[in-house]
Amino acid sequence: MNNELKLLIISNFKFYYRSKRFQILLPLSLAISYINAILVLLRILHKPADPYTFLDATLSYYLPLFIVIAGLFGGDLISKDFSREGLFTLSQPMKRDLIFTARFLSALISSIIAVIVFLLGVISSTYILYGYLVGNFGLIIAFSILGMTSLLAFTSLFSTLSKNPSVSITISILILLIIFPIIEDIMTNLQLEPWFLIIYGLTVIANVAEPHYPPHIIQIVSSNGIEKSYNVTIAESIAILVGYLIFSLIISMIIYRIRQLAEV
């Protein structure tokens, strides 16, 4: 890593670190991870007898939280060029791929910090209530980091769609929170595997938290016949997440290289 890239990463990370989004997301991630434990301690909710049930309920917030984090940190990665800050950055004698790499890595560091805070809260709240840990937290953390990296790359791709950072952030979050789940529901009703959706690949995080990894295909006999549902496999999840990561970064980089300063 050359000195120019290091300086760019540090300056971009300082921007994120001092931003309101980072200052809000960090305590929000921690609060979300503790909300179930607090409700149990206040006797508003009954303490589950099985720690895996509590872990599953506490971890269930990860998908919308990760999507919001990725949208806020990656949704304006390129569209910020149309701000005064972006104009100043692009006017400097630096390669576009260097600027993009620094922005992506600094946004990734900020996102992973928020993710780790959430997961540490999940781990500690489980330990507080039960006195021991369950679930494969090594795999949970590993897939959370891979998933966040893929989500961030995907949301950065949407930042090429608008010159307004707020619009690109909103579009990326809405697609991941609303459009993709609708498509997933349609595929489920058709008894087809939604293998092409990043949110399907991200379900591996909940699956590795189970005492036994669920089977890939589940068949249930009902009045309508045999109904089939799918759970993503570990290998399949890695392929989906890495595929989204590589595709999104390549397309974003190509668009960023060909964009002319005159567009600003």
MIDOSE-1310 file (N, C-alpha, C; in nm, 2 decimals, decimal comma, always signed):
residues 264
mnne	+0,09/-0,12/+0,00/+0,00/+0,00/+0,00/+0,09/+0,12/+0,00; +0,07/+0,21/-0,10/+0,16/+0,33/-0,11/+0,11/+0,44/-0,01; +0,20/+0,54/+0,01/+0,17/+0,64/+0,10/+0,05/+0,73/+0,06; +0,03/+0,75/-0,07/-0,08/+0,83/-0,12/-0,21/+0,76/-0,08
lkll	-0,22/+0,63/-0,10/-0,34/+0,56/-0,07/-0,37/+0,56/+0,08; -0,26/+0,54/+0,16/-0,28/+0,55/+0,31/-0,33/+0,68/+0,35; -0,28/+0,79/+0,30/-0,33/+0,92/+0,33/-0,47/+0,94/+0,29; -0,51/+0,89/+0,18/-0,65/+0,90/+0,13/-0,74/+0,82/+0,22
iisn	-0,70/+0,70/+0,26/-0,78/+0,62/+0,35/-0,80/+0,69/+0,48; -0,69/+0,74/+0,54/-0,70/+0,81/+0,67/-0,79/+0,93/+0,66; -0,78/+1,01/+0,56/-0,86/+1,13/+0,54/-1,01/+1,10/+0,52; -1,03/+1,00/+0,44/-1,17/+0,95/+0,42/-1,23/+0,89/+0,55
fkfy	-1,15/+0,81/+0,62/-1,20/+0,75/+0,74/-1,23/+0,86/+0,85; -1,15/+0,96/+0,85/-1,18/+1,08/+0,95/-1,31/+1,14/+0,91; -1,34/+1,15/+0,78/-1,46/+1,21/+0,74/-1,58/+1,13/+0,79; -1,57/+0,99/+0,77/-1,68/+0,91/+0,82/-1,69/+0,91/+0,97
yrsk	-1,57/+0,90/+1,04/-1,57/+0,90/+1,18/-1,63/+1,02/+1,25; -1,62/+1,13/+1,18/-1,67/+1,26/+1,24/-1,81/+1,29/+1,19; -1,86/+1,20/+1,10/-2,00/+1,22/+1,04/-2,11/+1,18/+1,14; -2,22/+1,24/+1,12/-2,34/+1,21/+1,21/-2,38/+1,06/+1,19
rfqi	-2,37/+1,01/+1,07/-2,41/+0,88/+1,04/-2,33/+0,78/+1,12; -2,20/+0,80/+1,14/-2,12/+0,71/+1,22/-2,15/+0,72/+1,37; -2,17/+0,85/+1,41/-2,20/+0,87/+1,55/-2,34/+0,82/+1,59; -2,43/+0,81/+1,50/-2,56/+0,75/+1,53/-2,56/+0,60/+1,51
llpl	-2,50/+0,55/+1,41/-2,50/+0,41/+1,38/-2,43/+0,32/+1,49; -2,33/+0,38/+1,55/-2,25/+0,30/+1,65/-2,33/+0,27/+1,77; -2,39/+0,37/+1,84/-2,47/+0,34/+1,95/-2,60/+0,27/+1,92; -2,65/+0,30/+1,79/-2,77/+0,23/+1,75/-2,75/+0,08/+1,74
slai	-2,63/+0,04/+1,68/-2,60/-0,10/+1,66/-2,59/-0,17/+1,80; -2,53/-0,10/+1,90/-2,52/-0,15/+2,03/-2,65/-0,17/+2,10; -2,74/-0,07/+2,08/-2,87/-0,07/+2,14/-2,95/-0,18/+2,09; -2,95/-0,20/+1,96/-3,02/-0,31/+1,89/-2,98/-0,45/+1,94
syin	-2,85/-0,46/+1,96/-2,80/-0,59/+2,01/-2,84/-0,62/+2,15; -2,87/-0,52/+2,23/-2,90/-0,54/+2,37/-3,05/-0,54/+2,40; -3,13/-0,50/+2,30/-3,28/-0,47/+2,33/-3,35/-0,59/+2,38; -3,32/-0,71/+2,33/-3,39/-0,83/+2,38/-3,35/-0,87/+2,52
ailv	-3,22/-0,85/+2,55/-3,17/-0,88/+2,68/-3,23/-0,79/+2,79; -3,24/-0,66/+2,75/-3,29/-0,56/+2,84/-3,44/-0,59/+2,87; -3,52/-0,63/+2,77/-3,66/-0,66/+2,78/-3,67/-0,79/+2,87; -3,58/-0,88/+2,86/-3,58/-1,00/+2,95/-3,55/-0,97/+3,09
llri	-3,45/-0,88/+3,11/-3,41/-0,84/+3,24/-3,52/-0,76/+3,31; -3,59/-0,68/+3,23/-3,70/-0,60/+3,29/-3,83/-0,69/+3,30; -3,82/-0,81/+3,27/-3,93/-0,91/+3,27/-4,05/-0,87/+3,19; -4,02/-0,79/+3,08/-4,12/-0,76/+2,98/-4,14/-0,88/+2,89
lhkp	-4,03/-0,95/+2,86/-4,03/-1,07/+2,78/-3,98/-1,19/+2,87; -4,03/-1,31/+2,85/-3,99/-1,42/+2,92/-3,85/-1,47/+2,87; -3,77/-1,51/+2,96/-3,64/-1,56/+2,91/-3,65/-1,70/+2,85; -3,61/-1,71/+2,72/-3,62/-1,84/+2,66/-3,54/-1,95/+2,73
adpy	-3,59/-2,07/+2,74/-3,52/-2,18/+2,81/-3,40/-2,22/+2,73; -3,41/-2,21/+2,60/-3,30/-2,25/+2,51/-3,22/-2,13/+2,47; -3,09/-2,12/+2,49/-3,01/-2,01/+2,45/-3,00/-1,99/+2,30; -3,02/-2,09/+2,23/-3,02/-2,08/+2,08/-3,15/-2,00/+2,04
tfld	-3,26/-2,01/+2,11/-3,38/-1,94/+2,07/-3,35/-1,79/+2,10; -3,29/-1,75/+2,21/-3,25/-1,62/+2,24/-3,15/-1,56/+2,13; -3,05/-1,64/+2,10/-2,95/-1,60/+2,01/-3,02/-1,57/+1,87; -3,11/-1,66/+1,83/-3,17/-1,64/+1,70/-3,26/-1,52/+1,70
atls	-3,33/-1,49/+1,81/-3,41/-1,37/+1,81/-3,32/-1,24/+1,82; -3,21/-1,24/+1,89/-3,13/-1,13/+1,90/-3,05/-1,10/+1,77; -3,01/-1,21/+1,70/-2,94/-1,20/+1,58/-3,03/-1,16/+1,46; -3,16/-1,18/+1,48/-3,25/-1,16/+1,37/-3,25/-1,01/+1,31
yylp	-3,20/-0,92/+1,39/-3,20/-0,78/+1,34/-3,09/-0,75/+1,25; -3,00/-0,85/+1,22/-2,88/-0,81/+1,15/-2,90/-0,77/+1,01; -3,00/-0,83/+0,94/-3,01/-0,80/+0,79/-3,05/-0,66/+0,77; -3,16/-0,61/+0,83/-3,20/-0,47/+0,81/-3,09/-0,37/+0,86
lfiv	-3,02/-0,41/+0,97/-2,92/-0,32/+1,02/-2,80/-0,31/+0,92; -2,76/-0,43/+0,87/-2,64/-0,43/+0,78/-2,68/-0,35/+0,65; -2,80/-0,37/+0,61/-2,84/-0,30/+0,48/-2,84/-0,15/+0,50; -2,89/-0,10/+0,62/-2,88/+0,05/+0,65/-2,74/+0,09/+0,66
iagl	-2,65/+0,02/+0,73/-2,51/+0,06/+0,74/-2,45/+0,07/+0,60; -2,47/-0,04/+0,52/-2,41/-0,04/+0,39/-2,46/+0,08/+0,30; -2,59/+0,10/+0,31/-2,65/+0,21/+0,23/-2,60/+0,35/+0,27; -2,58/+0,37/+0,40/-2,53/+0,50/+0,45/-2,39/+0,52/+0,42
fggd	-2,31/+0,42/+0,42/-2,16/+0,43/+0,40/-2,12/+0,41/+0,25; -2,20/+0,34/+0,18/-2,17/+0,31/+0,04/-2,25/+0,38/-0,06; -2,37/+0,42/-0,02/-2,47/+0,48/-0,12/-2,43/+0,61/-0,18; -2,33/+0,68/-0,12/-2,29/+0,80/-0,18/-2,14/+0,80/-0,22
lisk	-2,09/+0,68/-0,23/-1,94/+0,66/-0,25/-1,90/+0,74/-0,38; -1,98/+0,73/-0,48/-1,94/+0,80/-0,61/-2,03/+0,92/-0,63; -2,15/+0,92/-0,59/-2,23/+1,04/-0,61/-2,19/+1,16/-0,53; -2,10/+1,14/-0,43/-2,05/+1,26/-0,36/-1,95/+1,34/-0,45
dfsr	-1,91/+1,29/-0,57/-1,83/+1,37/-0,66/-1,90/+1,49/-0,70; -2,03/+1,49/-0,70/-2,11/+1,61/-0,74/-2,13/+1,71/-0,63; -2,06/+1,70/-0,52/-2,05/+1,79/-0,41/-1,92/+1,88/-0,43; -1,91/+1,98/-0,35/-1,79/+2,06/-0,35/-1,67/+1,98/-0,31
eglf	-1,69/+1,89/-0,21/-1,58/+1,80/-0,16/-1,53/+1,71/-0,28; -1,63/+1,66/-0,35/-1,59/+1,57/-0,47/-1,52/+1,65/-0,58; -1,56/+1,77/-0,60/-1,50/+1,85/-0,71/-1,35/+1,88/-0,67; -1,33/+1,91/-0,54/-1,19/+1,93/-0,49/-1,11/+1,81/-0,51
tlsq	-1,16/+1,69/-0,47/-1,09/+1,57/-0,47/-1,05/+1,53/-0,62; -1,15/+1,54/-0,71/-1,12/+1,51/-0,85/-1,03/+1,60/-0,92; -1,02/+1,72/-0,87/-0,93/+1,82/-0,93/-0,78/+1,80/-0,89; -0,76/+1,71/-0,80/-0,62/+1,68/-0,75/-0,56/+1,57/-0,85
pmkr	-0,42/+1,58/-0,86/-0,35/+1,49/-0,96/-0,35/+1,34/-0,90; -0,46/+1,28/-0,89/-0,47/+1,14/-0,84/-0,55/+1,06/-0,94; -0,52/+0,93/-0,95/-0,59/+0,84/-1,03/-0,73/+0,81/-0,97; -0,83/+0,79/-1,06/-0,96/+0,77/-1,01/-0,97/+0,64/-0,93
dlif	-0,90/+0,53/-0,98/-0,91/+0,40/-0,91/-0,85/+0,41/-0,77; -0,75/+0,50/-0,75/-0,69/+0,52/-0,62/-0,79/+0,59/-0,53; -0,86/+0,69/-0,58/-0,96/+0,76/-0,50/-1,08/+0,67/-0,46; -1,12/+0,59/-0,56/-1,23/+0,49/-0,53/-1,19/+0,39/-0,43
tarf	-1,07/+0,33/-0,44/-1,02/+0,23/-0,35/-1,01/+0,29/-0,21; -0,96/+0,41/-0,20/-0,95/+0,47/-0,06/-1,09/+0,50/+0,00; -1,18/+0,54/-0,08/-1,32/+0,57/-0,03/-1,38/+0,44/+0,01; -1,37/+0,33/-0,07/-1,43/+0,21/-0,04/-1,37/+0,15/+0,09
lsal	-1,24/+0,15/+0,10/-1,18/+0,09/+0,22/-1,21/+0,16/+0,34; -1,21/+0,29/+0,34/-1,25/+0,37/+0,46/-1,39/+0,35/+0,50; -1,48/+0,34/+0,40/-1,62/+0,31/+0,42/-1,64/+0,17/+0,48; -1,56/+0,08/+0,43/-1,56/-0,06/+0,48/-1,51/-0,07/+0,62
issi	-1,41/+0,00/+0,66/-1,36/+0,00/+0,80/-1,47/+0,06/+0,89; -1,53/+0,17/+0,85/-1,64/+0,23/+0,93/-1,76/+0,13/+0,95; -1,79/+0,06/+0,84/-1,90/-0,03/+0,84/-1,87/-0,15/+0,93; -1,75/-0,21/+0,92/-1,72/-0,32/+1,00/-1,71/-0,29/+1,14
iavi	-1,67/-0,17/+1,18/-1,67/-0,13/+1,32/-1,81/-0,14/+1,38; -1,91/-0,08/+1,30/-2,05/-0,09/+1,34/-2,10/-0,23/+1,35; -2,06/-0,32/+1,26/-2,10/-0,46/+1,26/-2,04/-0,53/+1,38; -1,91/-0,51/+1,41/-1,85/-0,57/+1,52/-1,91/-0,53/+1,65
vfll	-1,95/-0,40/+1,66/-2,01/-0,35/+1,78/-2,14/-0,43/+1,81; -2,22/-0,44/+1,70/-2,35/-0,52/+1,71/-2,32/-0,66/+1,75; -2,23/-0,73/+1,69/-2,20/-0,87/+1,72/-2,15/-0,89/+1,86; -2,06/-0,80/+1,91/-2,01/-0,80/+2,04/-2,13/-0,79/+2,14
gvis	-2,22/-0,70/+2,11/-2,34/-0,69/+2,19/-2,43/-0,81/+2,20; -2,44/-0,88/+2,08/-2,51/-1,01/+2,07/-2,44/-1,11/+2,16; -2,31/-1,12/+2,15/-2,23/-1,22/+2,22/-2,24/-1,19/+2,37; -2,22/-1,07/+2,41/-2,22/-1,04/+2,56/-2,36/-1,05/+2,62
styi	-2,47/-1,01/+2,54/-2,60/-1,03/+2,60/-2,64/-1,17/+2,62; -2,60/-1,26/+2,53/-2,62/-1,40/+2,54/-2,55/-1,46/+2,67; -2,42/-1,41/+2,68/-2,35/-1,46/+2,80/-2,40/-1,41/+2,93; -2,45/-1,28/+2,93/-2,51/-1,22/+3,05/-2,63/-1,30/+3,10
lygy	-2,71/-1,35/+3,01/-2,84/-1,42/+3,05/-2,81/-1,57/+3,08; -2,72/-1,63/+3,01/-2,70/-1,77/+3,02/-2,57/-1,82/+3,08; -2,47/-1,73/+3,09/-2,35/-1,76/+3,16/-2,25/-1,84/+3,07; -2,29/-1,87/+2,95/-2,21/-1,94/+2,85/-2,25/-1,90/+2,71
lvgn	-2,17/-1,93/+2,61/-2,20/-1,90/+2,47/-2,24/-2,02/+2,39; -2,33/-1,99/+2,30/-2,37/-2,10/+2,20/-2,35/-2,04/+2,06; -2,35/-2,13/+1,96/-2,34/-2,08/+1,83/-2,20/-2,07/+1,78; -2,17/-2,07/+1,66/-2,04/-2,06/+1,60/-2,01/-1,92/+1,57
fgli	-1,96/-1,84/+1,67/-1,94/-1,70/+1,66/-1,83/-1,67/+1,56; -1,73/-1,76/+1,55/-1,63/-1,74/+1,45/-1,68/-1,73/+1,31; -1,77/-1,82/+1,27/-1,84/-1,82/+1,14/-1,93/-1,70/+1,13; -2,00/-1,67/+1,24/-2,10/-1,56/+1,23/-2,02/-1,43/+1,20
iafs	-1,91/-1,41/+1,27/-1,83/-1,28/+1,25/-1,77/-1,29/+1,11; -1,72/-1,40/+1,06/-1,66/-1,41/+0,93/-1,76/-1,38/+0,82; -1,87/-1,44/+0,83/-1,97/-1,42/+0,72/-2,04/-1,28/+0,73; -2,04/-1,22/+0,85/-2,09/-1,09/+0,87/-2,00/-0,99/+0,80
ilgm	-1,87/-1,01/+0,81/-1,77/-0,92/+0,75/-1,77/-0,94/+0,60; -1,78/-1,06/+0,55/-1,79/-1,09/+0,40/-1,92/-1,03/+0,35; -2,03/-1,05/+0,42/-2,16/-1,00/+0,38/-2,16/-0,84/+0,38; -2,10/-0,78/+0,48/-2,10/-0,63/+0,48/-2,01/-0,58/+0,36
tsll	-1,90/-0,65/+0,33/-1,82/-0,61/+0,22/-1,89/-0,61/+0,09; -1,97/-0,72/+0,07/-2,05/-0,74/-0,05/-2,16/-0,63/-0,06; -2,23/-0,61/+0,05/-2,33/-0,51/+0,06/-2,28/-0,37/+0,02; -2,17/-0,34/+0,08/-2,11/-0,21/+0,06/-2,07/-0,19/-0,09
afts	-2,01/-0,29/-0,15/-1,98/-0,29/-0,29/-2,11/-0,27/-0,38; -2,21/-0,34/-0,34/-2,34/-0,33/-0,41/-2,40/-0,19/-0,40; -2,40/-0,14/-0,28/-2,46/+0,00/-0,26/-2,38/+0,10/-0,33; -2,24/+0,08/-0,34/-2,16/+0,18/-0,41/-2,19/+0,18/-0,56
lfst	-2,24/+0,07/-0,61/-2,28/+0,06/-0,75/-2,40/+0,15/-0,77; -2,49/+0,15/-0,68/-2,61/+0,24/-0,69/-2,58/+0,39/-0,68; -2,46/+0,42/-0,62/-2,42/+0,56/-0,61/-2,39/+0,62/-0,74; -2,38/+0,54/-0,85/-2,35/+0,59/-0,99/-2,48/+0,63/-1,05
lskn	-2,60/+0,60/-0,99/-2,73/+0,63/-1,06/-2,78/+0,77/-1,04; -2,72/+0,84/-0,95/-2,77/+0,98/-0,92/-2,66/+1,07/-0,88; -2,68/+1,20/-0,91/-2,58/+1,30/-0,87/-2,61/+1,35/-0,73; -2,72/+1,31/-0,68/-2,76/+1,35/-0,54/-2,73/+1,24/-0,44
psvs	-2,64/+1,26/-0,35/-2,60/+1,15/-0,25/-2,72/+1,10/-0,18; -2,81/+1,18/-0,14/-2,93/+1,14/-0,06/-3,02/+1,04/-0,14; -3,03/+1,08/-0,27/-3,11/+0,99/-0,36/-3,05/+0,85/-0,38; -2,92/+0,85/-0,40/-2,85/+0,72/-0,42/-2,85/+0,64/-0,30
itis	-2,84/+0,70/-0,18/-2,85/+0,62/-0,05/-2,98/+0,56/-0,04; -3,09/+0,65/-0,06/-3,23/+0,60/-0,05/-3,26/+0,49/-0,14; -3,21/+0,50/-0,27/-3,24/+0,40/-0,37/-3,18/+0,26/-0,33; -3,05/+0,27/-0,29/-2,98/+0,14/-0,25/-3,05/+0,07/-0,13
ilil	-3,09/+0,15/-0,03/-3,16/+0,09/+0,09/-3,30/+0,04/+0,05; -3,37/+0,11/-0,03/-3,51/+0,06/-0,07/-3,50/-0,06/-0,15; -3,41/-0,07/-0,24/-3,40/-0,19/-0,32/-3,36/-0,31/-0,24; -3,27/-0,30/-0,14/-3,23/-0,41/-0,06/-3,34/-0,44/+0,05
liif	-3,41/-0,34/+0,10/-3,50/-0,37/+0,21/-3,64/-0,40/+0,16; -3,68/-0,36/+0,04/-3,81/-0,38/-0,01/-3,82/-0,46/-0,14; -3,75/-0,42/-0,24/-3,76/-0,48/-0,37/-3,71/-0,63/-0,37; -3,59/-0,64/-0,32/-3,53/-0,78/-0,31/-3,61/-0,88/-0,22
piie	-3,66/-0,83/-0,10/-3,75/-0,92/-0,03/-3,88/-0,96/-0,10; -3,93/-0,87/-0,18/-4,05/-0,90/-0,26/-4,02/-1,01/-0,36; -3,91/-0,99/-0,43/-3,86/-1,09/-0,53/-3,84/-1,23/-0,46; -3,78/-1,22/-0,34/-3,75/-1,35/-0,27/-3,88/-1,42/-0,23
dimt	-3,99/-1,34/-0,19/-4,12/-1,40/-0,15/-4,18/-1,46/-0,27; -4,17/-1,39/-0,39/-4,23/-1,45/-0,51/-4,16/-1,58/-0,55; -4,03/-1,58/-0,54/-3,95/-1,71/-0,57/-3,99/-1,82/-0,47; -4,01/-1,78/-0,34/-4,05/-1,88/-0,24/-4,19/-1,94/-0,27
nlql	-4,28/-1,85/-0,31/-4,42/-1,90/-0,34/-4,42/-1,99/-0,47; -4,32/-1,96/-0,56/-4,31/-2,05/-0,68/-4,22/-2,17/-0,65; -4,18/-2,18/-0,52/-4,09/-2,29/-0,48/-3,96/-2,30/-0,56; -3,91/-2,18/-0,59/-3,78/-2,17/-0,66/-3,68/-2,11/-0,57
epwf	-3,55/-2,15/-0,59/-3,44/-2,10/-0,50/-3,40/-1,96/-0,55; -3,40/-1,86/-0,46/-3,36/-1,73/-0,50/-3,21/-1,71/-0,50; -3,14/-1,79/-0,57/-2,99/-1,80/-0,56/-2,92/-1,68/-0,61; -2,99/-1,59/-0,68/-2,93/-1,47/-0,74/-2,94/-1,35/-0,65
liiy	-3,00/-1,36/-0,54/-3,02/-1,25/-0,45/-2,92/-1,24/-0,34; -2,86/-1,12/-0,32/-2,76/-1,11/-0,21/-2,82/-1,13/-0,07; -2,94/-1,09/-0,05/-3,01/-1,11/+0,08/-3,03/-1,26/+0,11; -3,04/-1,34/+0,00/-3,05/-1,49/+0,02/-2,91/-1,54/+0,07
gltv	-2,81/-1,49/+0,01/-2,67/-1,53/+0,05/-2,64/-1,49/+0,19; -2,70/-1,38/+0,24/-2,67/-1,33/+0,37/-2,74/-1,41/+0,48; -2,84/-1,49/+0,44/-2,91/-1,57/+0,54/-2,82/-1,68/+0,61; -2,70/-1,70/+0,55/-2,61/-1,79/+0,60/-2,57/-1,75/+0,74
ianv	-2,57/-1,62/+0,77/-2,53/-1,57/+0,91/-2,62/-1,63/+1,01; -2,75/-1,63/+0,99/-2,85/-1,69/+1,08/-2,84/-1,84/+1,08; -2,81/-1,90/+0,97/-2,80/-2,05/+0,96/-2,68/-2,10/+1,04; -2,57/-2,03/+1,04/-2,45/-2,09/+1,12/-2,47/-2,06/+1,27
aeph	-2,57/-1,99/+1,30/-2,60/-1,97/+1,45/-2,68/-2,08/+1,50; -2,74/-2,16/+1,42/-2,82/-2,27/+1,46/-2,74/-2,38/+1,52; -2,80/-2,46/+1,61/-2,72/-2,58/+1,67/-2,67/-2,68/+1,56; -2,76/-2,69/+1,46/-2,72/-2,78/+1,34/-2,76/-2,70/+1,22
ypph	-2,67/-2,69/+1,12/-2,70/-2,62/+1,00/-2,82/-2,68/+0,93; -2,92/-2,60/+0,89/-3,04/-2,66/+0,83/-3,01/-2,72/+0,69; -3,09/-2,81/+0,65/-3,07/-2,88/+0,52/-3,10/-2,78/+0,41; -3,04/-2,80/+0,30/-3,05/-2,71/+0,18/-3,20/-2,71/+0,13
iiqi	-3,26/-2,82/+0,12/-3,40/-2,83/+0,07/-3,49/-2,89/+0,18; -3,60/-2,82/+0,21/-3,70/-2,87/+0,31/-3,83/-2,89/+0,23; -3,88/-3,01/+0,25/-4,01/-3,05/+0,18/-4,11/-3,08/+0,29; -4,23/-3,01/+0,27/-4,34/-3,03/+0,37/-4,46/-3,07/+0,29
vssn	-4,53/-3,18/+0,34/-4,65/-3,23/+0,28/-4,77/-3,15/+0,33; -4,84/-3,08/+0,24/-4,96/-3,00/+0,28/-5,08/-3,04/+0,20; -5,19/-2,98/+0,22/-5,31/-3,00/+0,14/-5,29/-2,97/-0,01; -5,20/-2,88/-0,03/-5,17/-2,84/-0,17/-5,06/-2,93/-0,24
giek	-5,02/-3,03/-0,17/-4,92/-3,12/-0,22/-4,79/-3,10/-0,14; -4,68/-3,13/-0,21/-4,54/-3,11/-0,15/-4,49/-2,97/-0,17; -4,47/-2,90/-0,06/-4,42/-2,76/-0,07/-4,27/-2,77/-0,04; -4,19/-2,70/-0,12/-4,05/-2,70/-0,11/-3,99/-2,56/-0,07
synv	-3,90/-2,56/+0,02/-3,83/-2,43/+0,06/-3,68/-2,46/+0,06; -3,60/-2,35/+0,06/-3,46/-2,36/+0,04/-3,38/-2,29/+0,15; -3,27/-2,34/+0,20/-3,17/-2,27/+0,28/-3,04/-2,27/+0,20; -2,98/-2,15/+0,21/-2,86/-2,14/+0,13/-2,75/-2,22/+0,20
tiae	-2,67/-2,29/+0,12/-2,55/-2,36/+0,17/-2,44/-2,27/+0,19; -2,34/-2,31/+0,27/-2,22/-2,23/+0,30/-2,15/-2,20/+0,17; -2,12/-2,30/+0,09/-2,05/-2,28/-0,04/-2,13/-2,19/-0,13; -2,26/-2,21/-0,14/-2,35/-2,12/-0,22/-2,34/-1,98/-0,17
siai	-2,35/-1,96/-0,04/-2,34/-1,82/+0,01/-2,21/-1,75/-0,02; -2,10/-1,82/-0,01/-1,97/-1,76/-0,04/-1,97/-1,72/-0,19; -2,02/-1,81/-0,28/-2,03/-1,78/-0,42/-2,11/-1,66/-0,45; -2,23/-1,65/-0,39/-2,32/-1,53/-0,41/-2,25/-1,40/-0,36
lvgy	-2,20/-1,40/-0,24/-2,14/-1,28/-0,18/-2,02/-1,24/-0,25; -1,93/-1,33/-0,29/-1,81/-1,30/-0,36/-1,85/-1,25/-0,50; -1,95/-1,31/-0,56/-1,99/-1,27/-0,70/-2,04/-1,13/-0,70; -2,13/-1,10/-0,60/-2,18/-0,96/-0,59/-2,06/-0,86/-0,57
lifs	-1,97/-0,90/-0,48/-1,85/-0,81/-0,45/-1,77/-0,78/-0,57; -1,73/-0,88/-0,65/-1,65/-0,87/-0,76/-1,72/-0,79/-0,87; -1,84/-0,83/-0,90/-1,92/-0,77/-1,01/-1,94/-0,62/-0,98; -1,98/-0,59/-0,86/-2,02/-0,45/-0,82/-1,89/-0,36/-0,82
liis	-1,78/-0,41/-0,77/-1,66/-0,33/-0,77/-1,61/-0,31/-0,91; -1,61/-0,41/-1,00/-1,56/-0,39/-1,14/-1,65/-0,29/-1,21; -1,78/-0,30/-1,20/-1,87/-0,21/-1,27/-1,86/-0,06/-1,21; -1,85/-0,05/-1,08/-1,83/+0,08/-1,02/-1,70/+0,14/-1,06
miiy	-1,60/+0,06/-1,07/-1,46/+0,12/-1,11/-1,46/+0,16/-1,25; -1,53/+0,09/-1,34/-1,53/+0,12/-1,48/-1,61/+0,25/-1,50; -1,72/+0,27/-1,43/-1,80/+0,39/-1,44/-1,73/+0,51/-1,39; -1,66/+0,48/-1,28/-1,58/+0,59/-1,21/-1,46/+0,64/-1,30
rirq	-1,40/+0,55/-1,37/-1,29/+0,59/-1,45/-1,33/+0,67/-1,57; -1,45/+0,63/-1,63/-1,49/+0,70/-1,76/-1,57/+0,83/-1,73; -1,60/+0,85/-1,60/-1,68/+0,98/-1,57/-1,59/+1,10/-1,59; -1,63/+1,20/-1,65/-1,55/+1,32/-1,68/-1,58/+1,42/-1,57
laev	-1,48/+1,50/-1,54/-1,49/+1,61/-1,44/-1,59/+1,71/-1,49; -1,61/+1,72/-1,62/-1,71/+1,82/-1,68/-1,85/+1,79/-1,64; -1,88/+1,66/-1,59/-2,01/+1,63/-1,55/-2,05/+1,70/-1,42; -1,95/+1,74/-1,34/-1,98/+1,79/-1,21/-2,05/+1,93/-1,22
